[in-house]
Amino acid sequence: MLATILLSLPLVGSGGEVAVQAGVIHTMDGTGIIDGGGTLVIRDGVIVAVGASFGAGAVELPIGIRVVDYGPDAVIVPGLVAADSNLGGLVAGPRTADATLSGADQFDHYGRYTADLAGGVTTAYIAPARSRLLAGQGAVVKLAGKPGKGRILTATASLHGSVASDSRGTPGYWEPPIPATVDVGLGVARKQLPGTAAGALVALGEVLALARGGGASEEYGPYLGPELATHIEHNTPWRMHAEDSEEVGALLDFFGENGLPLVLAGTYGAGDLAERIAAKGFSVVLTIPVRPGVKLLDRGKSETAVWPEFGVAAELAAEGVPFALALPHFISSSNLRFAARIASRGGLDEGQALAAITIDAARILGVQERVGSLAVGKDADLCVLNGPPLDMTSSVRATWVGGEPAWSAEGGATVLEVEELHVGDGIVLAPGQLLMDEGRIVEVGRKVAHPPGCTVVRGAAAMPGIVDALGHLGLEGSGKVPKTRFALKSIVEPGDAVDRRVARAGVTTVVMTPRGVNKTGAPAMAYKPAARDLDRMIVADPAAVHLSWTDANRYAAGAAVRETLEKAAEYKQKWEEYEKAIAAWSPPPPEPAEEEDEEEEEEGEEEEEEEKEGKDEEEADEDAPPAPVTGAWVASISGSGGDAARLRLQVLEEEGALEGRLRCDLVSSELVVVEGSLEEGALTIAGVGTRGRVQLSATVVEVEKKKKKKKRKKDDDERDEEAPDEPEQRKLTGSLTVRGETLEFSAVQTSTEYRVARRPERRKQVTETTKAPKGKPKPPGINPDLEPLRRAMDGRGAVAVVVEREDEILACVAAFEAVGIRPVLRGAESAWKVADQIQGRVAGVLLNHRVIAVEAAEGYGKRRNRYAELVAAGIPVAFHSAAEEGAAQLPMVAAYAVSQGMSPTGALRALTADAATMMSISDRVGRLAAGLDADLLLLDGSPLDLDTRIERVWVAGREVGDR
């Protein structure tokens, strides 16, 4: 029984395990592509499991394992393998053939190869040198991981050489005789092969004969023969650079006859001989002729000029030749994916192109047991992309080496790629893309920019976040009507669970409106309940004011509104008059400064006072105690190995006791807390760092003060004047000891303060009042109750009016028209009856929730869709909830209106663009356009389809989750 229970328990993860997940994984091990969600389990830098995340055969994750999920739109491929790189040696040996020079010796084991890692490259080939018949031994290395020799996968991947034109410039070999006497002389440089392609083959024959003979050679040196013999015995591949088909053919014949393994590097001439290469079983490292980031190259105008060809890779693939793709050796490997994509443009299958920079490259370099594919037992080197590996808009999000992140993209840009992008104003882009960053929409189109490292999200459709044109979310059940001047933003705070739930239902903006109105207007604030911070939360406060035209006494209907409009018109007129006056006003010329009549008389007295003050200061300096050691000291310090570092010491001295902080990478990787004493100018402090006990002994060296001259101008005559004494920096000279190693230093004092964290003091703000120039017009006072109406008259705000009957509607519209306002009619039960008379005169209509109106007629009444008829008449409408959390059902109201005959396009506009325009917030929300807030919904189908579900929601560029 106990054994059964134990076997049924889930696995428990160890601390060194991590699971990496993505939507797609290209394993490149011949098992195919894992689509629909894949998982890699990594333990101690090695892959221990790989497979699907869901369904039958899914990878079982141990309990407690750390999971890194890059999302369903991410793609994982093996870390890219650069079959050539710009990391190799630059200085070749003096002889034309040298098998002892090692590429591994040219590699910086502690280097940071950020650019290559940012391109997804984790493994690279290192050439020992270039431009030699035989330059040495090529190596294969990891570009990240634990520093040291562990980064070298193989130090002898190949014997690196060339028979191309670059090898024909080898200088003559000269070795001075020892001793150089008069009768012997200094000797002369001996010319070295090759000078031609034929000479290269002759030299290769001599080199091979030397290796098989095992002897020394005066021409090639004493070490070449024995070294080559060892490599021939171990069957080390010869990696020979060739350019044209003649050079390739000569190498095929030579190595075929001698039974040696050959890797052709280069070469644009391999395509014509692909069949011969395949027959001999040789492989190719094909250089793609692209030069990203480098000046364009003139290839020549003659008939024999060699122009780039991009079909060579396809020709090699057609004949079954094993090949890897590489960039020119002077180009960064960070562009390797781009080179592979260019090769696929020449007819190469994208799958073969990806293999040529992963597993096939690893096989040719002889490291396929460690890297190149994602399989159990291999190194966990991964490249995480935001799209298909060779798509031009895809970029690297992260690079892992040995099961640890080696590079991650910075920045929070997100790109949506959907089949239908509903902009909100009736335009649909199919397909469409959207780029958002820092809370704003950056670009909208069929194909948008994909910044490096951006997150790409794919789906069926997307639309703007819904605007609830009249809602009560945030009022918490209150029925109070605030004054017009009241700032509603003072009663809201960043969203809670209910706010996020409403947002996930699609409603991202709510025009929070009190449940009643008042005489001067009830303020309505547009805000985003699910936003994370108050700054992004508030769209406009107020966005609109709500008035009521309707009155229980029909004879009094509109009287209060007319009175308010008259006051607002007078208020606006005052501001217009002020603006005209201030535009016509010119400031008076500045008054001349008063001359100082007594300046000459006072000059002598000032000089006498300055001389006296100078003497007093000198006497005070002589009697002053030594300056305190408290403060900050900085020095440059060198270790015994030549490493340089910065020493920073902050110390506080109180009655001879010292305490403080010391930072220096040579003695500790962390901050060291120190304490000690100061006796007769000698400072001794100690503490414990990561390398052990740290002790500092030093003395303070006082520096004499000096006088500083400055110029003073008076009546166009200049004379020197002594400035106050200016002290030079003091020095702290001594030694720093850790683990028996003593490091000398000399530090300078940069501050005399010992800084500690404390609560900042709240200081009273002092406002300076300046006297207005004479004659400048004075602005009228701001009336907070009338300011929203003035903004509406200028077209910068909205006014909603409760009105029902058609006669009242016409009177209301006329009254607002007289002061230049296009009102939003709220309620407007009979607006459809006078649609032809109000079209173009109103900003829109907020109908109640009764979509269908029944018109009295003979027999059965005629059913009329009020929303549809107003939209057909060219009058915008907007849906609203008039509820709090009930706003989550707002899409259902629109769907019902569509089911009763309303245009789906019109309904979508009523939820988004028209609602935002009506409330004068279209400069922030309501549409998907560059510069607007990134509020949008990702759908699994077309909007307003009852089967469509909202998959993801973004508010101000941040995805809304459960928490």
Secondary structure as GFF3:
##gff-version 3
##sequence-region A 1 963
A	DSSP	alpha_helix	2	8	.	.	.	ID=ss1
A	DSSP	beta_strand	17	26	.	.	.	ID=ss2
A	DSSP	beta_strand	33	43	.	.	.	ID=ss3
A	DSSP	beta_strand	46	52	.	.	.	ID=ss4
A	DSSP	beta_strand	66	69	.	.	.	ID=ss5
A	DSSP	beta_strand	75	78	.	.	.	ID=ss6
A	DSSP	beta_strand	80	82	.	.	.	ID=ss7
A	DSSP	three_ten_helix	103	106	.	.	.	ID=ss8
A	DSSP	alpha_helix	114	118	.	.	.	ID=ss9
A	DSSP	beta_strand	121	126	.	.	.	ID=ss10
A	DSSP	beta_strand	134	142	.	.	.	ID=ss11
A	DSSP	three_ten_helix	149	151	.	.	.	ID=ss12
A	DSSP	beta_strand	152	162	.	.	.	ID=ss13
A	DSSP	three_ten_helix	165	169	.	.	.	ID=ss14
A	DSSP	alpha_helix	197	213	.	.	.	ID=ss15
A	DSSP	alpha_helix	224	233	.	.	.	ID=ss16
A	DSSP	beta_strand	238	241	.	.	.	ID=ss17
A	DSSP	alpha_helix	245	258	.	.	.	ID=ss18
A	DSSP	beta_strand	262	266	.	.	.	ID=ss19
A	DSSP	three_ten_helix	268	273	.	.	.	ID=ss20
A	DSSP	alpha_helix	274	280	.	.	.	ID=ss21
A	DSSP	beta_strand	283	287	.	.	.	ID=ss22
A	DSSP	alpha_helix	312	318	.	.	.	ID=ss23
A	DSSP	beta_strand	323	326	.	.	.	ID=ss24
A	DSSP	three_ten_helix	333	335	.	.	.	ID=ss25
A	DSSP	alpha_helix	336	345	.	.	.	ID=ss26
A	DSSP	alpha_helix	350	355	.	.	.	ID=ss27
A	DSSP	alpha_helix	359	365	.	.	.	ID=ss28
A	DSSP	beta_strand	382	385	.	.	.	ID=ss29
A	DSSP	beta_strand	396	401	.	.	.	ID=ss30
A	DSSP	beta_strand	404	408	.	.	.	ID=ss31
A	DSSP	beta_strand	414	422	.	.	.	ID=ss32
A	DSSP	beta_strand	428	429	.	.	.	ID=ss33
A	DSSP	beta_strand	432	437	.	.	.	ID=ss34
A	DSSP	beta_strand	440	445	.	.	.	ID=ss35
A	DSSP	beta_strand	455	464	.	.	.	ID=ss36
A	DSSP	beta_strand	466	471	.	.	.	ID=ss37
A	DSSP	three_ten_helix	488	491	.	.	.	ID=ss38
A	DSSP	alpha_helix	497	504	.	.	.	ID=ss39
A	DSSP	beta_strand	507	512	.	.	.	ID=ss40
A	DSSP	beta_strand	522	527	.	.	.	ID=ss41
A	DSSP	alpha_helix	534	537	.	.	.	ID=ss42
A	DSSP	beta_strand	538	548	.	.	.	ID=ss43
A	DSSP	three_ten_helix	554	556	.	.	.	ID=ss44
A	DSSP	alpha_helix	559	584	.	.	.	ID=ss45
A	DSSP	alpha_helix	599	623	.	.	.	ID=ss46
A	DSSP	beta_strand	631	638	.	.	.	ID=ss47
A	DSSP	beta_strand	644	654	.	.	.	ID=ss48
A	DSSP	beta_strand	657	663	.	.	.	ID=ss49
A	DSSP	beta_strand	672	679	.	.	.	ID=ss50
A	DSSP	beta_strand	682	689	.	.	.	ID=ss51
A	DSSP	beta_strand	692	701	.	.	.	ID=ss52
A	DSSP	beta_strand	709	714	.	.	.	ID=ss53
A	DSSP	beta_strand	717	722	.	.	.	ID=ss54
A	DSSP	beta_strand	731	738	.	.	.	ID=ss55
A	DSSP	beta_strand	741	751	.	.	.	ID=ss56
A	DSSP	alpha_helix	787	793	.	.	.	ID=ss57
A	DSSP	beta_strand	798	803	.	.	.	ID=ss58
A	DSSP	alpha_helix	806	818	.	.	.	ID=ss59
A	DSSP	beta_strand	824	827	.	.	.	ID=ss60
A	DSSP	three_ten_helix	831	834	.	.	.	ID=ss61
A	DSSP	alpha_helix	835	838	.	.	.	ID=ss62
A	DSSP	beta_strand	844	847	.	.	.	ID=ss63
A	DSSP	beta_strand	852	855	.	.	.	ID=ss64
A	DSSP	beta_strand	862	865	.	.	.	ID=ss65
A	DSSP	alpha_helix	866	872	.	.	.	ID=ss66
A	DSSP	three_ten_helix	885	889	.	.	.	ID=ss67
A	DSSP	alpha_helix	890	899	.	.	.	ID=ss68
A	DSSP	alpha_helix	904	911	.	.	.	ID=ss69
A	DSSP	alpha_helix	913	918	.	.	.	ID=ss70
A	DSSP	beta_strand	936	939	.	.	.	ID=ss71
A	DSSP	beta_strand	950	955	.	.	.	ID=ss72
A	DSSP	beta_strand	958	959	.	.	.	ID=ss73
###
